[in-house]
């Protein structure tokens, strides 16, 4: 289980590996899932976001890479760096 922590914000993510893919459940937190997806793309890797049925509970990020857990960690770090930079600007 991966943990995201920033100030008072804490989130635990459930992940399932399927071959070279990692499917991460963001527990209906679409904003954070899309932010991490964008960070993974900015890092030169591939990830897609599936929000599933609008009435459902799904918000899955699918990472397709040789080492998807490392890609996820780097994406989370990039997103946290963006938030630090934004915080410095305010």
C-alpha positions as CSV (number, residue, x, y, z in Angstrom):
1,X,0.0,0.0,0.0
2,X,1.4,3.4,-1.0
3,X,0.9,6.4,1.3
4,X,0.6,10.0,0.2
5,X,1.2,12.6,3.0
6,X,1.3,16.3,2.7
7,X,0.6,18.4,5.8
8,X,-2.7,17.3,7.2
9,X,-3.5,15.5,3.9
10,X,-3.0,11.7,4.2
11,X,-4.1,9.1,1.7
12,X,-3.5,5.4,1.4
13,X,-3.7,3.8,-2.0
14,X,-4.5,0.2,-2.9
15,X,-2.6,-1.2,-5.9
16,X,-2.8,-4.4,-7.9
17,X,0.0,-5.5,-10.3
18,X,-1.0,-7.1,-13.5
19,X,2.1,-7.9,-15.6
20,X,3.8,-4.7,-16.5
21,X,0.9,-2.7,-15.2
22,X,0.0,-1.3,-11.9
23,X,-3.6,-0.4,-11.2
24,X,-4.0,2.1,-8.3
25,X,-7.3,2.8,-6.6
26,X,-7.5,6.5,-5.7
27,X,-10.7,6.0,-3.7
28,X,-12.8,8.5,-5.7
29,X,-10.2,11.2,-5.4
30,X,-10.3,12.2,-9.0
31,X,-8.3,15.4,-8.6
32,X,-5.3,13.7,-7.0
33,X,-5.4,10.8,-9.5
34,X,-5.4,13.2,-12.5
35,X,-2.6,15.2,-10.9
36,X,-0.4,12.1,-10.4
37,X,-1.3,10.9,-14.0
38,X,-0.1,14.3,-15.3
39,X,3.1,14.1,-13.3
40,X,3.9,10.6,-14.6
41,X,3.4,11.9,-18.2
42,X,5.7,14.8,-17.4
43,X,8.3,12.3,-16.2
44,X,8.2,10.6,-19.6
45,X,6.2,7.5,-18.6
46,X,2.8,6.2,-19.5
47,X,-0.3,6.3,-17.3
48,X,-4.1,6.5,-17.9
49,X,-6.9,7.4,-15.6
50,X,-10.2,5.6,-15.5
51,X,-13.0,7.1,-13.5
52,X,-15.4,4.3,-14.4
53,X,-19.1,4.8,-14.1
54,X,-20.0,8.3,-12.7
55,X,-22.2,6.7,-10.1
56,X,-19.6,4.1,-9.2
57,X,-16.7,4.0,-6.7
58,X,-13.9,3.6,-9.2
59,X,-11.0,6.1,-9.8
60,X,-8.2,3.9,-11.0
61,X,-4.8,5.0,-12.3
62,X,-3.2,2.5,-14.7
63,X,0.5,2.7,-15.0
64,X,2.2,0.8,-17.8
65,X,6.0,0.5,-17.3
66,X,8.8,-1.9,-16.6
67,X,8.8,-0.8,-12.9
68,X,5.4,0.7,-12.3
69,X,5.8,1.1,-8.5
70,X,8.9,3.2,-9.1
71,X,7.1,5.3,-11.7
72,X,4.2,5.8,-9.2
73,X,6.6,7.0,-6.5
74,X,8.3,9.4,-8.9
75,X,5.0,10.7,-10.1
76,X,3.8,11.3,-6.5
77,X,7.1,13.1,-5.7
78,X,6.8,15.3,-8.8
79,X,3.2,16.2,-7.9
80,X,4.3,17.0,-4.3
81,X,7.1,19.2,-5.8
82,X,4.5,21.1,-7.8
83,X,2.5,21.7,-4.7
84,X,5.6,22.9,-2.8
85,X,6.3,25.4,-5.7
86,X,2.7,26.6,-5.7
87,X,2.8,27.0,-1.9
88,X,6.0,29.1,-2.2
89,X,4.2,31.4,-4.8
90,X,1.3,32.1,-2.5
